[in-house]
Amino acid sequence: MRDTLKEREIWQVRLGERIRELRLKRGLTAGDLAILIRVGRRAIVYWEGGEQTPALDKIAQIAEAVDCPLSVLISVLDDLPAPTPHQRAPRRVQLERAARARAEQREARTHAARADARDTARTAARHESVP
């Protein structure tokens, strides 16, 4: 089961890399591709980042949009060299760092919002206490 999960993750990342490569060769932005296949730009970003896998019908639409055979997209395990653990680790580390950075940004925004609310409350209290 664990090997199957690992293979699925590898395939997902490679599929995303292939989508990005073909999209860029075609001169399309993620937004352009999203419009062509009727999904949100965020979906393209998730697929290319290996965070999610598109449904087969979307893979077919992507192949059509970037003008390549469907087999090119779904055969990513056959024609790409098997990654070594050293090649996979940086991607995983990169994703973990990005997740940590997003969490820190969320925390900073929350902290700033709370500080603004406290300052507003103090200012209002001062104005109320002045006769």
C-alpha positions as CSV (number, residue, x, y, z in Angstrom):
1,M,0.0,0.0,0.0
2,R,2.8,2.4,0.9
3,D,4.6,1.8,-2.3
4,T,1.4,2.4,-4.3
5,L,0.9,5.7,-2.5
6,K,4.5,6.7,-3.2
7,E,4.1,5.8,-6.9
8,R,0.9,7.9,-7.0
9,E,2.7,10.9,-5.5
10,I,5.5,10.6,-8.0
11,W,3.1,10.3,-10.9
12,Q,1.2,13.3,-9.6
13,V,4.3,15.5,-9.3
14,R,5.5,14.4,-12.7
15,L,2.2,15.0,-14.3
16,G,2.2,18.5,-12.9
17,E,5.7,19.1,-14.2
18,R,4.7,17.9,-17.6
19,I,1.5,20.1,-17.7
20,R,3.6,23.1,-16.8
21,E,6.3,22.3,-19.3
22,L,3.8,21.9,-22.2
23,R,1.8,25.0,-21.1
24,L,4.9,27.1,-21.1
25,K,6.0,25.7,-24.5
26,R,2.6,26.7,-25.9
27,G,3.1,30.2,-24.4
28,L,0.1,30.0,-22.1
29,T,-0.2,31.4,-18.6
30,A,-1.9,29.3,-15.9
31,G,-4.9,31.7,-16.2
32,D,-5.1,31.1,-20.0
33,L,-5.1,27.4,-19.6
34,A,-7.7,27.6,-16.8
35,I,-10.0,29.6,-19.1
36,L,-9.5,27.1,-22.0
37,I,-10.4,24.1,-19.9
38,R,-13.0,25.9,-17.7
39,V,-11.4,25.6,-14.2
40,G,-10.1,28.1,-11.8
41,R,-6.5,29.3,-12.1
42,R,-5.9,27.9,-8.6
43,A,-6.6,24.3,-9.9
44,I,-3.9,24.7,-12.5
45,V,-1.5,25.8,-9.8
46,Y,-2.4,22.9,-7.6
47,W,-2.0,20.4,-10.5
48,E,1.3,21.8,-11.6
49,G,2.6,21.8,-8.0
50,G,1.8,18.2,-7.6
51,E,-0.7,18.9,-4.8
52,Q,-3.7,17.6,-6.6
53,T,-4.4,15.4,-9.6
54,P,-6.8,16.5,-12.4
55,A,-9.7,14.2,-13.4
56,L,-9.1,12.2,-16.6
57,D,-11.5,14.4,-18.6
58,K,-9.5,17.5,-17.5
59,I,-6.3,15.8,-18.5
60,A,-7.8,15.2,-21.9
61,Q,-8.8,18.9,-22.1
62,I,-5.3,19.9,-21.1
63,A,-3.8,17.8,-23.8
64,E,-6.1,19.3,-26.4
65,A,-5.4,22.9,-25.1
66,V,-1.6,22.4,-25.3
67,D,-1.9,20.6,-28.6
68,C,-0.3,17.3,-27.6
69,P,-1.5,13.7,-27.6
70,L,-3.1,12.5,-24.4
71,S,-0.6,9.7,-24.2
72,V,2.2,12.3,-23.7
73,L,0.5,13.5,-20.5
74,I,-0.5,10.1,-19.0
75,S,2.7,8.3,-19.8
76,V,4.9,10.4,-17.6
77,L,6.2,7.4,-15.7
78,D,7.4,5.7,-18.8
79,D,9.5,8.4,-20.4
80,L,10.9,10.2,-17.4
81,P,13.8,8.8,-15.4
82,A,13.0,7.4,-12.0
83,P,13.8,10.0,-9.4
84,T,16.3,9.3,-6.7
85,P,15.4,10.1,-3.0
86,H,17.7,13.2,-3.4
87,Q,15.6,14.5,-6.3
88,R,12.3,14.1,-4.4
89,A,13.5,15.5,-1.1
90,P,14.0,19.1,-2.3
91,R,10.4,19.2,-3.7
92,R,9.0,17.9,-0.5
93,V,11.1,20.3,1.6
94,Q,10.0,23.2,-0.8
95,L,6.4,22.3,-0.2
96,E,6.8,22.1,3.5
97,R,8.6,25.5,3.6
98,A,5.8,27.0,1.5
99,A,3.2,25.6,3.9
100,R,5.1,27.0,6.9
101,A,5.4,30.4,5.2
102,R,1.7,30.5,4.5
103,A,0.9,29.6,8.1
104,E,3.3,32.3,9.4
105,Q,1.7,34.9,7.1
106,R,-1.8,33.9,8.3
107,E,-0.6,34.2,11.9
108,A,1.0,37.6,11.3
109,R,-2.2,38.9,9.6
110,T,-4.3,37.6,12.6
111,H,-1.9,39.2,15.0
112,A,-2.0,42.5,13.1
113,A,-5.8,42.4,13.0
114,R,-6.1,41.8,16.7
115,A,-3.6,44.6,17.4
116,D,-5.7,47.0,15.2
117,A,-8.9,46.0,17.1
118,R,-7.2,46.6,20.4
119,D,-6.0,50.0,19.3
120,T,-9.4,51.0,18.0
121,A,-11.0,49.9,21.3
122,R,-8.5,51.9,23.3
123,T,-9.0,55.0,21.2
124,A,-12.8,54.7,21.5
125,A,-12.4,54.2,25.3
126,R,-10.3,57.4,25.5
127,H,-12.8,59.4,23.6
128,E,-15.6,58.2,25.8
129,S,-13.8,59.1,29.0
130,V,-13.1,62.7,28.0
131,P,-15.9,64.9,29.3
